[in-house]
């Protein structure tokens, strides 16, 4: 049975940002699961965060 994980904003930011304090924690989780879903609100929040950061 394939497990699906739903990622929140913190997980997504930590995964994308190598300097994030949580990066080393979330990478193994990301690699462990076959499918990770991201809610529309999370993806929009991440886009806005990175846009504001420049």
Legacy VTK file of the C-alpha trace (Angstrom):
# vtk DataFile Version 3.0
C-alpha trace
ASCII
DATASET POLYDATA
POINTS 54 float
0.000 0.000 0.000
1.368 3.376 -1.016
1.316 6.030 1.692
0.583 9.640 0.931
1.928 12.394 3.148
0.488 15.900 3.278
3.179 18.539 3.704
2.635 21.812 5.493
4.417 25.103 4.822
7.204 24.427 7.336
8.040 21.085 5.736
7.998 22.535 2.234
10.160 25.544 3.093
12.655 23.357 4.966
12.843 20.972 2.012
13.495 23.725 -0.520
15.832 25.832 1.614
19.128 24.122 2.487
19.920 26.760 5.115
16.636 26.148 6.971
17.103 24.598 10.425
14.713 21.764 9.520
16.267 20.847 6.167
18.316 17.907 7.458
15.223 16.515 9.185
12.798 16.698 6.271
15.039 15.412 3.466
15.022 11.784 4.735
11.236 11.978 5.165
10.894 13.301 1.627
12.979 10.425 0.292
11.051 7.850 2.338
7.614 8.465 0.832
6.499 7.828 -2.728
4.022 10.682 -2.802
3.864 13.947 -0.887
0.873 16.199 -1.404
0.915 19.939 -0.910
-2.293 21.853 -0.355
-2.992 24.820 -2.618
-2.738 27.198 0.320
0.688 25.819 1.240
2.065 26.192 -2.278
0.691 29.735 -2.487
2.196 30.604 0.890
5.587 29.219 -0.100
5.525 31.154 -3.381
4.655 34.357 -1.542
7.390 33.777 1.042
10.072 33.249 -1.594
8.821 36.192 -3.660
9.061 38.472 -0.620
12.554 37.196 0.179
13.744 38.281 -3.215
LINES 1 55
54 0 1 2 3 4 5 6 7 8 9 10 11 12 13 14 15 16 17 18 19 20 21 22 23 24 25 26 27 28 29 30 31 32 33 34 35 36 37 38 39 40 41 42 43 44 45 46 47 48 49 50 51 52 53
